[in-house]
């Protein structure tokens, strides 16, 4: 797998959830920076005995029924490289 995509949603309480598309990986956090760290940790754990994807990308999802986007995600375009199996920060 070359790229793993996480669907990110900002919850009504201000926290975030991220769910991988095509894999059974889910995590949540109170802040955007914490979510990025949690995704790294979740991917490391999921692929502990196999080759991790080359990169991880986030896809934004609107708050259900509101059409609102998480402001800190709008311009992020954040991609994490996972080419190194040790997943250094």
C-alpha positions in Angstrom: 0.0 0.0 0.0 1.5 3.3 -1.1 -0.9 5.7 0.8 -3.3 5.4 3.7 -6.1 7.9 3.9 -7.8 8.9 7.1 -11.2 10.6 7.2 -11.0 13.3 9.8 -14.0 14.8 11.5 -14.2 17.5 14.1 -16.7 16.5 16.8 -19.3 18.8 18.3 -17.3 19.0 21.5 -14.3 20.3 19.6 -12.3 17.1 19.5 -11.3 15.1 16.4 -11.7 11.6 15.2 -9.7 9.9 12.4 -10.7 6.6 10.7 -8.6 4.9 8.0 -10.3 4.1 4.8 -9.7 0.5 3.9 -8.1 -0.5 7.2 -9.5 -1.0 10.7 -7.6 1.9 12.3 -9.4 4.5 14.4 -8.2 7.2 16.8 -9.4 10.4 18.5 -7.9 13.4 20.2 -8.7 16.7 21.8 -6.5 18.8 19.4 -5.2 18.6 15.9 -1.6 18.1 17.0 -2.6 15.4 19.4 -4.6 13.7 16.5 -1.5 13.7 14.3 0.6 12.0 17.0 -2.2 9.5 17.7 -2.5 8.6 14.0 1.3 8.0 13.9 1.0 5.8 17.0 -2.0 3.9 15.6 -0.3 3.3 12.2 2.9 2.1 13.9 0.8 -0.3 16.1 -1.3 -1.6 13.2 1.7 -2.3 11.0 4.1 -3.4 13.7 4.9 -6.7 11.9 4.4 -5.6 8.3 5.4 -2.8 5.9 3.6 0.5 6.6 2.3 2.6 3.8 4.6 5.1 2.2 2.5 8.0 3.3 -0.7 9.0 5.3 -3.1 11.6 4.1 -6.1 13.2 5.8 -9.4 13.8 4.2 -11.8 16.3 5.9 -15.4 15.6 6.7 -17.9 18.2 7.6 -19.7 18.2 11.0 -22.8 16.2 10.5 -25.7 18.4 9.5 -23.7 21.7 9.9 -21.6 21.9 6.8 -18.8 23.3 9.0 -15.2 22.3 8.5 -12.5 22.1 11.2 -10.7 25.4 10.7 -7.3 24.0 11.5 -7.7 21.3 8.8 -8.9 23.5 6.0 -5.4 24.6 4.8 -3.3 21.9 6.3 -2.6 19.4 3.5 -0.7 17.4 6.1 0.9 14.3 4.8 3.1 12.0 6.9 5.9 10.0 5.3 6.0 6.4 6.5 8.7 5.1 4.1 11.1 4.5 7.1 9.8 1.5 9.0 10.8 3.1 12.3 8.5 6.0 11.7 10.7 8.7 13.2 9.1 12.0 14.2 
